[in-house]
Amino acid sequence: MHYDIVVIGGGAGGLELAARLGRKLGRRAGRERVLLIDRSVFHIWKPSLHEVAAGTLDAHQEGLSYMILARRNHFSFTLGDLVDFDAAGRSLSLAELLDDDGRVLVPARTVSFTRAVLALGSGSNHFGTPGAESAWVLEQTADAERFRRHLLGAFTRAAFSERRQLGIAIVGGGATGVELSAELLEAHAVLQEGFGAEQRFRLDITLVEAAPRILSALPEKISKQATRALERKGVRVLPGTAVTEVRPDRLVTADGEIEADIIVWAAGIKAAATNAGYGLATNRLNQFIVDDHLRTSAPDVYALGDCAQCPWGERSVPARAQAAHQQAAYLARALLAALRERSVDKPYVYRDFGSLVSLGEKRGVGSLMGGLGGPNFFVEGLVAKLAYMSLHLDHHRAILGIGNTLVLALARLLQRRVSGRLKLH
Ligand SMILES: Cc1cc2nc3c(=O)[nH]c(=O)nc-3n(C[C@H](O)[C@H](O)[C@H](O)COP(=O)(O)OP(=O)(O)OC[C@H]3O[C@@H](n4cnc5c(N)ncnc54)[C@H](O)[C@@H]3O)c2cc1C
């Protein structure tokens, strides 16, 4: 198999890129120009994973099939797990995939390319903390689905237990930890409404953060507002608390131990260790080091999103969906120009449109940047929540078009009204 452009990883950035390129190239020249590779058969926008984990979003309703998206957007899709990448030889290897019974579902293959884009995302950073690998993580849809099933079991057990209490400790007070806390509270509240008084139980969530405040990457006002909102709902917020060890039923910190029935690790990101073995320049987080044109250290090989370290002034572009979204738009232009033997001289410049954090179904908090990068508007409540939701819609618009995005949003709204907000089965 040979393709002009291969995009590896169909996440927030890679899928948008493949869709943009496919719409420009696929229709005219058959399907063999743009290939998207992912190890999953369906796509879920990663910032929704805390909702899948809490059961407030149904992964099977939310998931979009790569095959259908490929057909609509005129790119090709293949299921595969990248295991080797040869930049000089312009080829990559995909491992065989097995089904649940251990039989070969997809054989190992090699794909050759003229240009490639690595859009592999990231996983968790355990910072070498002993036992952290045993905690729950939200790296992939499968993790969030497994967590949801475990959570439902734990909710049910707690409802019939003597103690009538469930303790969840979340390590990491970044957006993932904060949003997951809020979403778990909502799931619990919905469940309590459906239970009789004799089955009601208490949910104790502890949010542990090593930095002096939660949401430390965001302005202090947002952090204070989120802390207040979570504490008002009963979450124990523990900033300035470094976890030194994770045990099956507790966290060990310098100040003592925190007991919990469920422990979630959401304390930072790190890209796959295998990235460092492809002969491309990488950093200590295994991210591919790219320049301000998103070029890796090898010619015609690019990287975007969480798996790339891209310069942003003195800093690096943050690992966010809005960065992956912008980089996909930039690379689409750059690659289309490259196919015409032209180059895009303008570098990629990250534009920060602010940060929004969801605090449940109708509440959010965050800051929105004005026209040209400032001033910074503080938003909260329903306005912030609606702005937060618009990011997701923007992603759908990039891969489905405006009409289909609106139909999908309406269909999901109606479905929720009928089936309820919590996936309990
Ligand atoms: C719970 C949660 C909440 C978040 N909330 C926000 C938010 O509110 N705002 C925000 O801006 N960001 C948020 N983020 C961060 C955001 O999700 C990421 O920055 C963004 O998804 C990065 O996009 P990406 O395309 O680089 O990677 P991803 O979206 O992670 O996609 C990577 C893709 O690569 C595929 N892949 C990985 N390895 C292989 C392989 N070996 N072979 C084949 N395919 C592979 C994966 O299956 C996946 O589809 C959140 C993250 C989480 C976990």
The ligand as an SDF file (V2000), in Angstrom:
LIG
                    3D

 53 58  0  0  0  0  0  0  0  0999 V2000
  -10.9180   13.7940   30.3310 C   0  0  0  0  0  0  0  0  0  0  0  0
  -10.2140   14.8010   29.4500 C   0  0  0  0  0  0  0  0  0  0  0  0
  -10.7460   16.0720   29.3250 C   0  0  0  0  0  0  0  0  0  0  0  0
  -10.1140   17.0120   28.4800 C   0  0  0  0  0  0  0  0  0  0  0  0
  -10.6840   18.2470   28.3540 N   0  0  0  0  0  0  0  0  0  0  0  0
  -10.1440   19.1320   27.4900 C   0  0  0  0  0  0  0  0  0  0  0  0
  -10.7590   20.4000   27.2790 C   0  0  0  0  0  0  0  0  0  0  0  0
  -11.7560   20.7220   27.9080 O   0  0  0  0  0  0  0  0  0  0  0  0
  -10.1780   21.2570   26.3900 N   0  0  0  0  0  0  0  0  0  0  0  0
   -9.0560   20.9320   25.6950 C   0  0  0  0  0  0  0  0  0  0  0  0
   -8.5950   21.7480   24.8810 O   0  0  0  0  0  0  0  0  0  0  0  0
   -8.4450   19.7330   25.8610 N   0  0  0  0  0  0  0  0  0  0  0  0
   -8.9520   18.8260   26.7490 C   0  0  0  0  0  0  0  0  0  0  0  0
   -8.3460   17.6100   26.9380 N   0  0  0  0  0  0  0  0  0  0  0  0
   -7.0930   17.3270   26.1950 C   0  0  0  0  0  0  0  0  0  0  0  0
   -7.4400   16.8800   24.7700 C   0  0  0  0  0  0  0  0  0  0  0  0
   -8.2860   15.7650   24.8090 O   0  0  0  0  0  0  0  0  0  0  0  0
   -6.1730   16.5330   24.0010 C   0  0  0  0  0  0  0  0  0  0  0  0
   -5.2820   17.6190   24.0640 O   0  0  0  0  0  0  0  0  0  0  0  0
   -6.4940   16.2400   22.5380 C   0  0  0  0  0  0  0  0  0  0  0  0
   -7.3940   15.1580   22.4340 O   0  0  0  0  0  0  0  0  0  0  0  0
   -5.2160   15.9350   21.7560 C   0  0  0  0  0  0  0  0  0  0  0  0
   -5.5470   15.5930   20.4520 O   0  0  0  0  0  0  0  0  0  0  0  0
   -4.6130   14.6140   19.6060 P   0  0  0  0  0  0  0  0  0  0  0  0
   -5.2050   14.5550   18.2430 O   0  0  0  0  0  0  0  0  0  0  0  0
   -3.2030   15.0180   19.7600 O   0  0  0  0  0  0  0  0  0  0  0  0
   -4.7240   13.2040   20.3340 O   0  0  0  0  0  0  0  0  0  0  0  0
   -6.0170   12.2910   20.6660 P   0  0  0  0  0  0  0  0  0  0  0  0
   -7.2650   13.0580   20.5620 O   0  0  0  0  0  0  0  0  0  0  0  0
   -5.6930   11.6460   21.9730 O   0  0  0  0  0  0  0  0  0  0  0  0
   -5.9550   11.2090   19.5210 O   0  0  0  0  0  0  0  0  0  0  0  0
   -4.9190   10.2810   19.3650 C   0  0  0  0  0  0  0  0  0  0  0  0
   -5.4030    9.1550   18.4690 C   0  0  0  0  0  0  0  0  0  0  0  0
   -4.2940    8.3130   18.1380 O   0  0  0  0  0  0  0  0  0  0  0  0
   -4.6940    6.9620   18.2070 C   0  0  0  0  0  0  0  0  0  0  0  0
   -3.4790    6.1680   18.4800 N   0  0  0  0  0  0  0  0  0  0  0  0
   -2.6590    6.2910   19.5330 C   0  0  0  0  0  0  0  0  0  0  0  0
   -1.6410    5.4260   19.4200 N   0  0  0  0  0  0  0  0  0  0  0  0
   -1.8220    4.7490   18.2760 C   0  0  0  0  0  0  0  0  0  0  0  0
   -1.0940    3.7080   17.6210 C   0  0  0  0  0  0  0  0  0  0  0  0
    0.0280    3.1930   18.1300 N   0  0  0  0  0  0  0  0  0  0  0  0
   -1.5620    3.2450   16.4470 N   0  0  0  0  0  0  0  0  0  0  0  0
   -2.7090    3.7530   15.9170 C   0  0  0  0  0  0  0  0  0  0  0  0
   -3.4330    4.7190   16.4840 N   0  0  0  0  0  0  0  0  0  0  0  0
   -2.9980    5.2230   17.6600 C   0  0  0  0  0  0  0  0  0  0  0  0
   -5.7180    6.9150   19.3270 C   0  0  0  0  0  0  0  0  0  0  0  0
   -6.5770    5.7930   19.1900 O   0  0  0  0  0  0  0  0  0  0  0  0
   -6.4460    8.2480   19.1310 C   0  0  0  0  0  0  0  0  0  0  0  0
   -7.5670    8.1180   18.2840 O   0  0  0  0  0  0  0  0  0  0  0  0
   -8.9350   16.6540   27.7770 C   0  0  0  0  0  0  0  0  0  0  0  0
   -8.4030   15.3570   27.9300 C   0  0  0  0  0  0  0  0  0  0  0  0
   -9.0320   14.4410   28.7560 C   0  0  0  0  0  0  0  0  0  0  0  0
   -8.4430   13.0480   28.8930 C   0  0  0  0  0  0  0  0  0  0  0  0
  1  2  1  0
  2  3  1  0
  2 52  2  0
  3  4  2  0
  4  5  1  0
  4 50  1  0
  5  6  2  0
  6  7  1  0
  6 13  1  0
  7  8  2  0
  7  9  1  0
  9 10  1  0
 10 11  2  0
 10 12  1  0
 12 13  2  0
 13 14  1  0
 14 15  1  0
 14 50  1  0
 15 16  1  0
 16 17  1  0
 16 18  1  0
 18 19  1  0
 18 20  1  0
 20 21  1  0
 20 22  1  0
 22 23  1  0
 23 24  1  0
 24 25  2  0
 24 26  1  0
 24 27  1  0
 27 28  1  0
 28 29  2  0
 28 30  1  0
 28 31  1  0
 31 32  1  0
 32 33  1  0
 33 34  1  0
 33 48  1  0
 34 35  1  0
 35 36  1  0
 35 46  1  0
 36 37  1  0
 36 45  1  0
 37 38  2  0
 38 39  1  0
 39 40  1  0
 39 45  2  0
 40 41  1  0
 40 42  2  0
 42 43  1  0
 43 44  2  0
 44 45  1  0
 46 47  1  0
 46 48  1  0
 48 49  1  0
 50 51  2  0
 51 52  1  0
 52 53  1  0
M  END
$$$$
